[in-house]
Amino acid sequence: MEFRPRNYVAEEQSHALPRSSADFHPLSSASPHTPLRQVDDNVGNRNNEEFFDPLIALDSNASVEIVDGQDFESSSNGNDDSVQVQMKEWTSFKRFLMQRFPVAKMISVSSMSNMIVKRGKAYEKSKTSMHLEELDDPQKSSEENAKVITRQEYVSRLHELKDEINRSWHEEDRVKSLKLSIKVARLLMDTSVSNFYPTLFVLATDVLDMLGDMVWERIRQKAEFAEDGTKVCSLPAENFGASDVWFDAKETCYNWFCKVGSIRELLPRIYLELAILPCWRFLTEQPAESLQRLVMMTRGIADPLASAYCHLYIAHRAQKLPLYDTGYLITCVNDIKLVFTRISSAKETAHGCLADSKRSLVSLMEPAIEFIMKCIFNDASLRWVGKVLVELGLGRSREELFGGSPCVSIVLHHLLKELPIDIVSSHAVDIVRLIKCSNDYSYDQCLNYRLLGLRLCEQISQIGTVDSIVNEVIQVVSQCELDEYLKVVDAYLDIVLQNQMDGHLKTILEGISEIACDKVIAEDEMLGLQSILVKVLSHFKDLEDVFSLNHFLQILDLMHGSSHSIVNMHILDMATRNGCVRDPTSIQLLFEISQALHNDTDIANMKNDDNQQQARLISRFVRMVDHGADYEQHLAFIVECRGAFGSIIELKEILVHSSNCLATKALKDGKKHLSFVKSCIAFSEVTIPSISGHIKQFHLYLETTEVALLGGLVSHSAGLIDSALYCLQSFDWMEGSRAAVDSDGILSSIQKLCSLLIMVPGNPEVGILHIPKSILSIIHSQSWSPRMKTRIFCAIVSLSATLSQGRLPYHALHPEIMGNDLLFFGDSSYMHELLSLSESVLENLVDVIEQEPSRAALGSMSLEACNCIASSFKINEHVLHVCAKLIETAELCLSAKDKYLISTISFLDKNSPAATVTPSIAI
């Protein structure tokens, strides 16, 4: 066998495509006279059958479809939709009530709830607990019955009552249904277990709503059908009046209201009438007139909690009427305000526990105010809003909306929440004054300041006198505790930042620093600090501007825990968003921030998404640091990073890349940096073994080898290649069993190693071809696929053929590294060793190819090996015999018309001497 001589320069020239200078870059914007524009014009003139652009086709009908969609929306946006929305809102509100006020497992049952105990299992209170309760509150203990029932049994009993009412109704026993409904309504008189009352309200009103719907359907049927079942009329769903209803239906309806009116207790009577409130439409043309009367009746309810929830039920049932004046809702709010005033005027008891009970009672009554306020301002016009404010006593006239008396804090809070933003922004100064003078126990004043700030952020551009508003608020809250201060200034921070109120920003940060200094910061306060610092970071574009803010870094040092980590993550993201970090002070500060973030990371749970994000940000920061021409400083930085962030695996890879890049920059700088390059390579050699995964190590060793060759460090290159081969030898295919092994990537890296060996001088002491032989040894020891082995064999054959040439295709850039073509020029033993290696590879190549199970892959691999052999050796009888065997295998697996097969046979015929052509490969 003999290697085929190659002239790489001539081959490159013969295969190069002809080139001509271009007038413009092909990716730049084309001029109007370019052929590309002409093609576009031709395409535009084609028939729709030839060229169909779905975007253009849709665009032509877009306006029609939009109009159709608008018409459909407007036509379907009738009363049915509004009823559905109201039902969903009420369902959501009931769920919110039950979740907001959790209940204990055991509930005390008073005498008013005896019907619940009849079928449930009651438990006697222990004598010890009774004695303790008597000591705490003798009056309450004497009034309470000693019976208790589980919460689940109470709820189950109410569900049973609901089913019993429904069953009795359908069995025509409507009197029983009404009696049971009255008993359910009486349960709402019991407020002894106040935290359970919202849940009781939801369950009881669910039963009453069901009764009201059944009564409505019965009277409606009476109005539309005669006694014999014939239909006499059809009442519209909404637009019908009392004059359209038959006398029998009116009489039945009136009878129901009389039955309800005969109930002795006030509260059940109101609830039952509200349940059948929509039925007034069958009796009168103005059914909403009864609402004001019912509101007046609620003034007779002494218990404040029962009174508030009764007002809430009024607001809910009134939505069943088609048209009503919401003036009664304003009366409800004013009545509840009086209740709050009465509660606040109560004197403290000797035990001093009334303040806590007040706060608890107000919290329980708050949902009533919230829901009623929503009903008042639902789709309200600005003119109507002015009237509401005047009637609530907040304004003297519609021109002076907030010039009246102070308001109860909790009422003011929900009023601010529902007011149109135009009113809030145009009267912000007056509202600030109103909040300042409306300071009572019912609601935290700071939360009202906070709500005002949040509302003003909805329309910042429309706010007048911004400076005076923010200044007033900051002055007020500067006397508050840290938690309250943070909540308020956080709400106004967007206004401060967008209006570039630097003075106020400085005051806010200074206030935080003063209040938080020498104080243990609670978790809620930490969240407030996090929100404020993140907003500041998001506003500024340059991190140096943020660091220059007074007290910013001081506040950052006060933080800890997850909030501290989140702020640090935002800082790192901002620092690396706009390119490299070059300022030494910023680098040191960001390094300390990265250290703090790393210390807060849960190393044991590194696969967690949050922890991975922290690791990515730290890695990105390290990658973006640039010390410029101060290479020593940069190397010291990455050494420090390896010690500080050793648990981040991906960062170690980045550090190796950075070290190699640093060495390359130093070499390209043109100065004498050999000792520095050795330091970089030593850093990489020490770091790579600590990286998990032998394949990752293999790739990094090859990358470092290239750097060593660039620096002329032959001995380092040989050592790095030996380390790379050790990683390849140690690689276990089960190492990455949870993820697919990138066999193509491994193969590509081995082929890259073979290409690097062309530049590495052979070492006679260990063997000129020591490295290729080591690769062959690894192939024989590993259970790799036939396809992978075949390609590696071909790579070694190509390597041997290249090393045999009188002039290599490329050399190491460093002038002191001599190629093998110079070191072993004319050495017959060198050539003999190359041929011996190639012959040993060819002996195994055909056998490995025949092990491939896939016929298509077998044919392709045979042709690939045949082309490699024919390109590497002169065609003689021995080489032709091997090629013929491979061609025969390919012909059995591939089609006779396969282009790769035909071109390979043609190449063999072209390069074979006439005397050696065999019939097996003749076309």
NORBEL-V518159 format. One record per residue. N is the residue number from 0. PHI is phi in whole degrees, -180 to 180 (NA if undefined). PSI is psi in degrees with one decimal (* if undefined). BURIAL is + if it has 24 or more other ideal C-beta (glycine too) atoms within 12 Angstrom, else -. Layout:
BEGIN
N&PHI&PSI&BURIAL  N&PHI&PSI&BURIAL
END
This chain:
BEGIN
0&NA&148.7&+  1&-145&134.0&-  2&-69&145.3&+  3&-81&125.7&+  4&-68&142.9&-  5&-126&140.3&+  6&-113&95.1&-  7&-67&-33.8&-  8&-66&-46.5&-  9&-65&-40.3&-  10&-64&-39.9&-  11&-63&-41.4&-  12&-68&-38.9&-  13&-70&-28.9&-  14&-96&-4.4&-  15&-73&140.7&-  16&-77&145.3&-  17&-64&138.4&-  18&-120&147.9&-  19&-141&149.7&-  20&-69&142.8&-  21&-105&147.7&-  22&-76&-28.5&-  23&-149&160.8&-  24&-72&135.3&-  25&-64&-22.0&-  26&-94&-4.3&-  27&-79&168.8&-  28&-65&129.1&-  29&-74&145.6&-  30&-76&163.1&-  31&-63&-18.6&-  32&-105&12.4&-  33&-79&154.4&-  34&-60&-30.2&-  35&-61&-39.6&-  36&-68&-36.4&-  37&-66&-38.2&-  38&-63&-42.1&-  39&-60&-41.9&-  40&-63&-39.8&-  41&-65&-39.9&-  42&-62&-39.0&-  43&-65&-27.2&-  44&-91&0.7&-  45&-72&162.8&-  46&-69&149.8&-  47&-62&-27.8&-  48&-69&-31.7&-  49&-81&-38.0&-  50&-136&117.1&-  51&-121&114.6&-  52&-101&108.6&-  53&-63&-29.3&-  54&-69&-41.6&-  55&-67&-41.0&-  56&-63&-41.2&-  57&-68&-35.7&-  58&-64&-33.5&-  59&-67&-26.3&-  60&-105&6.5&-  61&-63&-44.7&-  62&-64&-36.4&-  63&-66&-43.0&-  64&-67&-36.7&-  65&-65&-43.1&-  66&-63&-41.7&-  67&-62&-41.7&-  68&-63&-38.7&-  69&-67&-41.4&-  70&-63&-42.8&-  71&-62&-41.8&-  72&-64&-42.8&-  73&-70&-33.1&-  74&-74&-31.4&-  75&-89&-6.9&-  76&-86&56.0&-  77&-96&-158.9&-  78&-71&-29.3&-  79&-59&-41.1&-  80&-65&-43.3&-  81&-64&-36.2&-  82&-64&-42.0&-  83&-63&-41.1&-  84&-63&-43.6&-  85&-62&-39.8&+  86&-65&-41.9&-  87&-65&-40.8&-  88&-64&-40.6&-  89&-68&-41.1&+  90&-62&-43.2&-  91&-65&-39.2&-  92&-66&-39.6&+  93&-65&-40.0&+  94&-64&-39.8&-  95&-63&-40.0&-  96&-61&-45.8&+  97&-71&-30.9&+  98&-79&-31.6&-  99&-72&-32.3&-  100&-119&85.4&+  101&-67&152.8&-  102&-120&146.8&+  103&-67&163.5&-  104&-69&-31.9&-  105&-110&137.1&+  106&-123&131.4&+  107&-73&139.3&+  108&-118&123.9&+  109&-89&-179.2&+  110&-65&-25.1&-  111&-71&-15.0&+  112&-110&27.1&+  113&-62&-32.4&-  114&-64&-25.6&+  115&-73&-34.8&+  116&-77&-22.7&+  117&-56&-46.1&-  118&-100&-12.4&-  119&-91&172.6&+  120&-99&114.1&-  121&-90&149.5&+  122&-120&134.1&-  123&-79&136.4&-  124&-70&146.0&-  125&-69&154.4&-  126&-63&-33.2&-  127&-65&-47.6&-  128&-66&-36.9&-  129&-64&-39.9&-  130&-67&-40.9&-  131&-64&-41.8&-  132&-64&-35.9&-  133&-66&-37.1&-  134&-68&-39.3&-  135&-70&-46.0&-  136&-148&91.7&-  137&-61&-39.4&-  138&-66&-44.5&-  139&-65&-38.6&-  140&-65&-35.7&-  141&-73&-29.1&-  142&-81&-28.1&-  143&-80&145.4&+  144&-81&153.2&+  145&-84&5.7&+  146&-88&141.6&+  147&-131&160.0&+  148&-144&150.4&+  149&-71&151.9&+  150&-60&-42.9&+  151&-65&-38.3&-  152&-67&-37.9&+  153&-62&-48.0&+  154&-65&-42.1&+  155&-62&-38.8&-  156&-65&-38.9&+  157&-66&-37.7&+  158&-65&-37.6&-  159&-63&-41.9&-  160&-62&-39.9&+  161&-61&-45.2&+  162&-65&-37.4&-  163&-67&-39.4&+  164&-63&-43.9&+  165&-64&-42.3&+  166&-67&-42.6&-  167&-63&-39.2&-  168&-62&-45.2&+  169&-75&-13.6&-  170&-93&14.6&-  171&68&12.2&-  172&-97&72.1&-  173&-75&-25.0&+  174&-64&-42.2&-  175&-64&-40.1&-  176&-60&-42.6&+  177&-67&-42.6&+  178&-62&-44.2&+  179&-66&-36.3&+  180&-65&-37.2&+  181&-63&-40.8&+  182&-63&-39.3&+  183&-64&-42.6&+  184&-64&-33.1&+  185&-65&-27.2&+  186&-59&-28.7&+  187&-73&-7.3&+  188&-79&-15.2&+  189&-93&106.7&+  190&-113&21.1&+  191&-64&-36.4&+  192&-104&87.4&+  193&-63&-38.8&+  194&-66&-23.2&+  195&-85&-12.5&+  196&-63&-43.0&+  197&-58&-40.0&+  198&-66&-42.6&+  199&-61&-41.4&+  200&-60&-44.6&+  201&-63&-45.5&+  202&-68&-43.1&+  203&-69&-44.6&+  204&-68&-25.5&+  205&-63&-40.5&+  206&-67&-44.9&+  207&-66&-37.0&+  208&-61&-40.3&+  209&-63&-42.5&+  210&-63&-44.7&+  211&-60&-39.3&+  212&-66&-38.4&+  213&-69&-39.6&+  214&-65&-43.3&+  215&-58&-46.2&+  216&-66&-36.9&-  217&-65&-47.4&+  218&-68&-35.9&+  219&-64&-40.4&+  220&-64&-40.4&+  221&-61&-34.4&+  222&-76&-25.9&+  223&-103&-20.6&+  224&-127&143.8&-  225&-79&176.1&-  226&-65&-29.2&-  227&-84&2.9&-  228&95&-2.8&-  229&-78&141.8&-  230&-81&124.6&-  231&-101&-27.5&-  232&-162&170.8&-  233&-131&112.1&-  234&-80&131.7&+  235&-62&156.3&-  236&-61&-38.0&-  237&-123&-44.4&-  238&-92&72.7&-  239&-139&153.5&-  240&-120&176.3&-  241&-64&-28.1&-  242&-68&-18.3&-  243&-86&-4.1&-  244&-99&138.5&+  245&-68&157.6&+  246&-63&-41.5&-  247&-60&-40.8&-  248&-67&-40.4&+  249&-63&-41.0&+  250&-64&-42.3&-  251&-63&-42.2&+  252&-64&-44.9&+  253&-63&-36.5&+  254&-62&-38.9&+  255&-65&-43.4&+  256&-66&-33.3&+  257&-66&-41.3&-  258&-62&-42.8&+  259&-67&-40.1&+  260&-66&-18.3&-  261&-87&-1.6&-  262&-68&134.0&+  263&-73&-45.0&-  264&-75&140.9&+  265&-67&-49.2&+  266&-63&-48.5&+  267&-62&-34.0&+  268&-64&-42.9&+  269&-65&-46.3&+  270&-62&-42.1&+  271&-68&-39.0&+  272&-66&-37.3&+  273&-65&-33.8&+  274&-63&-38.0&+  275&-104&19.8&+  276&-54&-42.6&+  277&-60&-20.2&+  278&-69&-13.6&+  279&-60&-20.3&+  280&-65&-23.9&+  281&-78&-16.7&+  282&-108&-30.8&+  283&-140&152.9&-  284&-77&-18.9&-  285&-121&73.9&-  286&-67&-23.1&+  287&-71&-12.4&+  288&-65&-25.0&-  289&-73&-16.5&+  290&-63&-45.7&+  291&-62&-36.4&+  292&-65&-43.4&-  293&-64&-37.7&+  294&-63&-41.1&+  295&-63&-36.5&-  296&-65&-34.1&+  297&-64&-19.5&+  298&-66&-13.8&-  299&-86&-2.0&-  300&-85&116.6&+  301&-78&-37.6&-  302&-71&122.8&+  303&-64&-36.5&+  304&-69&-45.8&+  305&-64&-37.5&+  306&-64&-44.1&+  307&-62&-44.8&+  308&-73&-26.1&+  309&-67&-41.3&+  310&-61&-37.8&+  311&-62&-42.2&+  312&-69&-32.1&+  313&-61&-46.3&+  314&-63&-36.5&+  315&-69&-49.1&+  316&-72&-26.2&+  317&-65&-23.3&+  318&-68&-13.7&+  319&-77&-16.1&+  320&-84&143.4&+  321&-66&-45.8&-  322&-136&129.5&-  323&-153&151.0&+  324&-87&128.4&-  325&-81&13.1&+  326&-59&-32.6&+  327&-65&-30.1&+  328&-67&-36.3&+  329&-64&-38.9&+  330&-62&-40.2&+  331&-59&-45.9&+  332&-63&-44.4&+  333&-64&-37.1&+  334&-66&-41.7&+  335&-67&-35.9&+  336&-59&-41.1&+  337&-63&-37.2&-  338&-64&-43.3&+  339&-61&-40.4&+  340&-64&-40.1&+  341&-66&-38.5&-  342&-66&-42.8&+  343&-68&-25.2&+  344&-84&-6.6&-  345&-66&140.0&-  346&-83&152.9&-  347&-68&143.1&-  348&-83&173.9&-  349&-64&-28.8&-  350&-79&-16.8&-  351&69&24.3&-  352&-104&8.9&-  353&-70&-32.7&-  354&-60&-43.6&-  355&-65&-41.1&-  356&-67&-34.0&+  357&-62&-49.1&+  358&-61&-39.6&+  359&-65&-42.3&-  360&-66&-42.8&+  361&-63&-40.4&+  362&-62&-38.5&+  363&-70&-31.6&+  364&-84&-15.6&+  365&-57&-41.5&+  366&-57&-30.9&+  367&-64&-47.6&+  368&-61&-42.8&+  369&-60&-48.2&+  370&-68&-40.9&+  371&-65&-40.6&+  372&-61&-40.3&+  373&-62&-41.3&+  374&-65&-37.8&+  375&-65&-44.7&+  376&-99&14.3&+  377&-70&111.3&+  378&58&35.6&-  379&-82&142.1&+  380&-82&162.7&-  381&-63&-34.6&-  382&-65&-41.6&-  383&-68&-36.7&+  384&-60&-42.2&+  385&-60&-41.8&+  386&-65&-40.0&-  387&-63&-46.1&+  388&-62&-38.0&+  389&-67&-44.6&+  390&-70&-24.1&+  391&-80&-4.2&+  392&85&13.8&+  393&-90&-22.9&+  394&-128&151.0&+  395&-80&-30.7&-  396&-156&176.8&-  397&-71&-16.2&-  398&-87&-27.0&-  399&-120&83.6&-  400&-76&-27.6&+  401&-124&39.5&+  402&-107&10.4&-  403&-89&-151.8&-  404&-81&167.6&-  405&-61&162.2&+  406&-122&152.2&+  407&-61&133.1&+  408&-57&-43.9&+  409&-70&-34.1&+  410&-68&-42.9&+  411&-61&-37.7&+  412&-61&-49.6&+  413&-76&-22.2&+  414&-67&-46.3&+  415&-62&-35.3&+  416&-66&-31.8&+  417&-102&-14.1&+  418&-62&143.4&+  419&-59&143.3&+  420&-63&-29.5&+  421&-62&-40.0&-  422&-67&-43.1&+  423&-64&-46.9&+  424&-70&-33.9&+  425&-81&-17.9&+  426&-122&29.4&+  427&-61&-40.5&+  428&-64&-43.4&+  429&-65&-36.8&+  430&-67&-37.3&+  431&-60&-44.2&+  432&-63&-40.9&+  433&-63&-42.0&+  434&-63&-39.7&+  435&-64&-37.7&+  436&-90&-6.9&-  437&-104&73.5&+  438&-119&101.5&+  439&-138&177.8&+  440&-71&-18.0&+  441&-65&-28.4&+  442&-155&146.3&+  443&-67&123.9&+  444&-60&-37.5&+  445&-62&-32.7&+  446&-69&-29.3&+  447&-71&-39.7&+  448&-61&-41.4&+  449&-63&-45.1&+  450&-62&-39.8&+  451&-60&-42.8&+  452&-62&-41.8&+  453&-65&-39.7&+  454&-67&-40.4&+  455&-65&-29.1&+  456&-67&-18.3&+  457&-69&-22.5&+  458&-148&63.1&-  459&-63&-38.4&+  460&-67&-19.6&-  461&-95&-0.3&-  462&-83&129.4&+  463&-99&157.0&-  464&51&48.5&-  465&-61&-42.2&+  466&-61&-43.6&-  467&-68&-35.1&-  468&-66&-51.5&+  469&-63&-39.8&+  470&-63&-42.5&-  471&-64&-43.9&+  472&-66&-44.0&+  473&-63&-38.8&+  474&-62&-40.2&-  475&-69&-47.7&+  476&-81&-7.9&+  477&-66&-17.7&+  478&-92&-1.2&-  479&-86&172.1&+  480&-72&168.9&-  481&-61&-43.6&+  482&-60&-47.6&+  483&-67&-40.4&+  484&-60&-44.7&+  485&-66&-40.7&+  486&-61&-40.2&+  487&-76&-50.7&+  488&-67&-28.2&+  489&-62&-37.7&+  490&-69&-30.4&+  491&-96&-2.9&+  492&-66&-37.5&+  493&-61&-40.0&+  494&-64&-43.7&+  495&-62&-44.8&+  496&-71&-43.4&+  497&-70&-27.4&-  498&-94&7.5&+  499&53&47.3&-  500&-90&75.2&+  501&-61&-36.0&-  502&-62&-44.2&-  503&-68&-36.8&+  504&-61&-42.6&+  505&-63&-40.9&-  506&-65&-40.4&+  507&-64&-48.8&+  508&-64&-38.0&+  509&-66&-40.0&+  510&-65&-40.4&+  511&-62&-44.9&+  512&-62&-41.5&+  513&-69&-42.0&-  514&-74&-38.2&+  515&-83&-12.3&+  516&-65&135.4&-  517&58&37.9&-  518&-136&140.3&-  519&-78&117.3&-  520&-86&126.8&+  521&-78&171.1&-  522&-65&-42.7&-  523&-63&-40.4&-  524&-66&-34.6&+  525&-65&-38.0&+  526&-66&-36.9&+  527&-65&-43.4&+  528&-61&-41.3&+  529&-59&-47.7&+  530&-60&-43.1&+  531&-66&-48.4&+  532&-66&-35.7&+  533&-66&-39.5&+  534&-64&-41.2&+  535&-63&-44.5&+  536&-64&-38.0&+  537&-71&-26.1&-  538&-77&-43.4&+  539&-83&148.3&+  540&-94&-29.6&-  541&-108&126.7&-  542&-66&-29.8&+  543&-64&-32.9&-  544&-65&-35.5&-  545&-69&-45.8&+  546&-65&-24.5&+  547&-79&-10.8&-  548&-67&134.2&+  549&-62&133.5&-  550&75&-3.0&+  551&-64&-52.9&+  552&-66&-32.4&+  553&-65&-41.4&-  554&-67&-39.4&+  555&-60&-37.4&+  556&-69&-22.6&-  557&-77&-16.6&+  558&-85&161.1&+  559&-158&169.8&-  560&76&-157.5&-  561&-65&-35.1&-  562&-63&-41.7&+  563&-60&-42.2&+  564&-64&-41.1&+  565&-64&-42.8&+  566&-64&-42.0&+  567&-62&-37.3&+  568&-65&-40.2&+  569&-65&-38.1&+  570&-65&-45.6&+  571&-65&-39.8&+  572&-63&-42.3&+  573&-68&-37.9&+  574&-67&-33.1&+  575&-102&5.9&+  576&-76&-31.6&-  577&-112&31.0&-  578&109&-163.3&-  579&-70&155.3&-  580&-105&117.9&+  581&-118&-23.4&-  582&-71&123.4&-  583&-58&-39.1&-  584&-65&-44.0&-  585&-64&-39.3&+  586&-61&-45.2&+  587&-65&-41.2&-  588&-67&-43.4&+  589&-68&-31.8&+  590&-64&-42.9&+  591&-65&-38.2&+  592&-65&-41.1&+  593&-64&-38.6&+  594&-61&-45.0&+  595&-63&-40.9&+  596&-66&-40.4&+  597&-66&-38.4&+  598&-67&-28.0&-  599&-85&-6.2&+  600&-80&138.3&+  601&-81&99.2&-  602&-64&-36.2&-  603&-69&-20.8&-  604&-119&51.9&-  605&-69&-20.1&-  606&-79&-7.9&-  607&-61&141.4&-  608&-59&-42.4&-  609&-63&-43.1&-  610&-66&-37.1&+  611&-65&-37.7&-  612&-66&-40.3&+  613&-62&-43.1&+  614&-64&-38.8&+  615&-65&-40.2&+  616&-67&-42.1&+  617&-63&-42.5&+  618&-64&-39.7&+  619&-66&-37.9&+  620&-62&-47.3&+  621&-60&-39.5&+  622&-68&-30.2&+  623&-89&-7.6&+  624&-70&136.3&+  625&-141&112.6&+  626&-92&10.5&+  627&68&-132.4&-  628&-81&-4.0&-  629&-85&76.5&-  630&-66&-38.8&+  631&-60&-41.5&-  632&-65&-39.2&-  633&-67&-41.0&+  634&-64&-40.2&+  635&-62&-35.3&+  636&-66&-45.8&+  637&-72&-28.7&+  638&-64&-41.7&+  639&-66&-36.7&-  640&-66&-38.0&+  641&-62&-37.9&+  642&-74&-33.7&-  643&-82&-33.1&+  644&-122&42.0&+  645&-65&-21.1&-  646&-82&-10.3&+  647&-91&104.7&+  648&-64&-46.2&+  649&-63&-27.3&+  650&-69&-35.1&+  651&-61&-39.5&+  652&-62&-43.1&+  653&-63&-38.1&+  654&-65&-39.1&+  655&-65&-44.4&+  656&-60&-42.7&+  657&-65&-41.0&+  658&-63&-45.1&+  659&-65&-39.5&+  660&-65&-37.9&+  661&-65&-42.1&+  662&-65&-39.5&+  663&-65&-41.8&+  664&-62&-42.3&+  665&-64&-39.4&+  666&-68&-38.1&+  667&-75&-15.1&-  668&-69&-20.6&-  669&89&-7.6&-  670&-92&171.1&-  671&-79&101.0&-  672&-125&28.5&+  673&-62&-43.3&-  674&-65&-36.1&-  675&-67&-41.7&+  676&-62&-40.2&+  677&-62&-37.6&+  678&-64&-40.8&+  679&-64&-44.1&+  680&-66&-39.0&+  681&-63&-39.5&+  682&-60&-45.6&+  683&-65&-42.0&+  684&-62&-34.7&+  685&-78&-33.5&-  686&-80&-38.3&+  687&-58&-43.2&+  688&-61&-21.5&-  689&-82&-4.4&+  690&-88&129.7&+  691&-74&140.9&-  692&103&113.0&+  693&-68&-31.2&+  694&-70&-38.9&+  695&-61&-43.1&+  696&-63&-41.5&+  697&-59&-45.3&+  698&-64&-41.8&+  699&-69&-36.0&+  700&-63&-40.5&+  701&-64&-41.1&+  702&-62&-42.4&+  703&-68&-32.3&+  704&-61&-42.1&+  705&-60&-41.8&+  706&-64&-41.5&+  707&-63&-40.7&+  708&-64&-38.2&+  709&-63&-31.4&+  710&-91&1.2&+  711&77&20.8&+  712&-96&84.9&+  713&-68&-44.9&+  714&-63&-39.3&-  715&-63&-40.3&+  716&-62&-44.9&+  717&-63&-42.1&+  718&-65&-39.3&+  719&-67&-37.6&+  720&-67&-40.0&+  721&-61&-40.0&+  722&-65&-39.2&+  723&-63&-42.2&+  724&-67&-34.2&+  725&-63&-40.6&-  726&-63&-40.7&+  727&-65&-39.6&+  728&-66&-36.0&-  729&-84&-8.2&-  730&-67&132.4&+  731&-113&126.3&-  732&-63&-19.1&-  733&-86&-2.5&-  734&-62&-36.9&-  735&-112&43.2&-  736&-63&-27.1&-  737&-76&-19.0&-  738&-129&153.2&-  739&-66&131.5&-  740&-76&131.4&-  741&-84&81.6&-  742&-66&-35.9&-  743&-65&-37.0&-  744&-67&-40.2&-  745&-65&-44.3&+  746&-61&-43.1&+  747&-62&-38.3&-  748&-69&-37.4&+  749&-66&-39.9&+  750&-65&-36.1&+  751&-64&-39.3&+  752&-61&-41.7&+  753&-62&-37.6&+  754&-70&-31.9&+  755&-69&-32.2&+  756&-65&-19.3&+  757&-64&-32.2&+  758&-90&-15.4&+  759&-87&121.6&+  760&-66&141.0&+  761&-71&146.3&+  762&-110&107.1&-  763&-62&-24.2&-  764&-66&-39.6&-  765&-103&-5.6&-  766&115&129.5&-  767&-61&-38.6&+  768&-108&37.6&+  769&-61&-42.9&+  770&-71&-48.5&+  771&-58&-37.9&+  772&-67&-35.1&+  773&-65&-37.8&+  774&-63&-43.6&+  775&-62&-39.9&+  776&-62&-39.8&-  777&-66&-39.4&+  778&-61&-42.9&+  779&-69&-26.1&-  780&-88&-14.8&-  781&-104&147.7&+  782&-92&60.6&-  783&-82&164.2&+  784&-70&153.0&+  785&-57&-37.1&+  786&-62&-43.8&+  787&-67&-44.0&+  788&-63&-40.6&+  789&-60&-45.5&+  790&-69&-33.7&+  791&-69&-40.5&+  792&-58&-44.4&+  793&-64&-37.5&+  794&-65&-38.8&+  795&-70&-37.7&+  796&-62&-44.9&+  797&-64&-38.7&+  798&-62&-45.6&+  799&-62&-43.0&+  800&-65&-36.6&+  801&-70&-42.5&+  802&-66&-19.9&+  803&-81&-10.1&+  804&-74&152.2&+  805&-68&-25.1&-  806&-138&122.4&-  807&-72&153.3&+  808&-68&-25.6&-  809&-157&158.4&-  810&-132&166.8&+  811&-65&144.3&+  812&-68&-26.8&-  813&-72&127.3&+  814&-67&-21.0&-  815&-83&-9.1&-  816&-92&114.8&+  817&-92&138.1&-  818&-77&164.2&+  819&-63&-25.9&+  820&-66&-23.8&+  821&-95&-38.8&-  822&-67&-38.5&-  823&-118&31.6&+  824&-64&123.2&-  825&75&9.7&-  826&-86&109.5&-  827&-68&-33.4&-  828&-65&-34.6&-  829&-64&-46.4&+  830&-65&-39.5&+  831&-63&-38.8&-  832&-66&-37.1&+  833&-65&-44.4&+  834&-65&-40.4&+  835&-61&-41.7&-  836&-63&-42.9&+  837&-66&-39.7&+  838&-64&-39.5&+  839&-66&-33.2&+  840&-69&-43.5&+  841&-64&-30.9&+  842&-63&-33.1&-  843&-95&-17.8&+  844&-64&-48.8&+  845&-65&-40.4&+  846&-63&-39.9&-  847&-67&-39.4&+  848&-63&-40.2&+  849&-69&-11.1&+  850&-81&-10.0&-  851&-69&124.5&+  852&-76&-30.2&-  853&-81&127.2&-  854&-69&-40.5&-  855&-64&-44.7&-  856&-66&-35.8&+  857&-62&-44.4&+  858&-64&-43.1&+  859&-66&-42.4&+  860&-65&-37.3&+  861&-63&-43.1&+  862&-68&-38.8&+  863&-62&-44.5&+  864&-67&-38.5&+  865&-63&-44.2&+  866&-64&-38.4&+  867&-63&-45.2&+  868&-66&-44.8&+  869&-66&-29.5&+  870&-80&-20.9&+  871&-97&-29.3&+  872&-121&155.0&+  873&-70&140.9&+  874&-77&111.1&+  875&-127&-172.4&-  876&-63&-41.4&-  877&-67&-45.5&-  878&-65&-40.4&+  879&-65&-33.5&+  880&-65&-42.7&+  881&-65&-43.8&+  882&-65&-38.4&+  883&-63&-39.3&+  884&-64&-39.4&+  885&-69&-38.9&+  886&-64&-40.1&+  887&-62&-41.9&+  888&-63&-41.9&+  889&-65&-38.8&+  890&-65&-31.2&+  891&-73&-26.0&-  892&-100&-26.1&+  893&-115&165.4&+  894&-72&150.6&-  895&-65&-19.5&-  896&-94&7.0&-  897&-63&125.2&-  898&-67&-35.9&-  899&-65&-41.8&+  900&-63&-45.8&+  901&-63&-44.4&-  902&-67&-33.7&-  903&-67&-44.1&+  904&-63&-39.5&+  905&-64&-39.9&-  906&-65&-39.7&+  907&-65&-43.8&+  908&-62&-37.7&+  909&-69&-34.1&-  910&-102&0.0&+  911&-92&137.4&+  912&-63&146.6&-  913&-59&-34.5&-  914&-71&-18.9&-  915&-105&2.7&-  916&-68&128.0&-  917&-107&152.3&+  918&-62&-23.5&-  919&-67&-23.5&-  920&-115&10.1&+  921&-78&141.7&-  922&-84&*&-
END
